[in-house]
Amino acid sequence: MENASLKANLRTTAGKGVARKIRVQGSIPAVCYGRAASPLSLSVNPRELRDVLDTPLKRNTAITLMIDGDGKGLRKLVMVKDLQFDPVTHELLHADFYEIREDEQIVVNVPIVCTGKPKGAADGGILQQVTRWVQLKSLPLKVPASIEVDVSGLAVGQSVHIEDVKFPEGVQAKYDTNFTIAVVVVPQEEVVAKPVAVEGVPAEGAAPAEGAAAAPAEGAAPAVGKDGKPLPAAAGKEAAKDAKAAPAPAGKEAKGGKKDK
């Protein structure tokens, strides 16, 4: 893949006042860290820098800095080391570059993309991607935009690890352990919570507390007094007790008793 190019101007002054003046002029301050030489103070156009990085490689894009201002038309192959943004407006405020060589490997972080539908999905399995980035060693112009991992052959309980991945020619993964990239798991059963009684309010479906009065049955007639008016709940209970304790009316004999002559 061919590298992009970006114009940069060499500057000999530094400081907050200088940086503010550069931004007013439509550029942003930047620094290029050399392999052996001292860092170079530069200024670049933020819109042009955004356009250069608007590729599938993003910050892993190799950039040729065309530096003017030294009278030699200096050229440096670089990558972005860091970008600073305004926390409110998100405008680009500062850029750091580091010099690289086309024939030397560099270390970059590349996203992992899982492709295909696992066969375990037919049995209710769910794909969980555990790792989303991998650190690679590659030549600057051979850095892949992403690493694709085919998960279509995974059944429930099976997983794919970093050692199972095939990388492009000239690209190597940096890792010390054979970590998991994705796994197909069985979804956990949903647990239904049992009703819990709050003090003073019984839970739905729970039996009434011992000693508590049962609610009147739906459609039952309320207790009434001698005057025919409904009695309060408490009065109704007392009336029921009195009715039980009252003797049977005269003229009616108790069950199994004898008639008076």
Secondary structure, 3 states (H helix, E strand, C coil): CCCEEEEEEECCCCCHHHHHHHHHCCCEEEEEECCCCCCEEEEECHHHHHHHHCCCCHHHCCEEEEEECCCCCEEEEEEEEEEEECCCCCCEEEEEEEECCCCCCEEEEEEEEEECCCHHHHHCCEEEECCCEEEEEECHHHCCCCEEEECCCCCCCCEEEHHHCCCCCCCEECCCCCCEEEEEECCCCCCCCCCCCECCECCCCCCCCCCCCCCCCCCCCCCECCCCCECCHHHHHHHHHHHHHCCCCCCCCCCCCCCCC
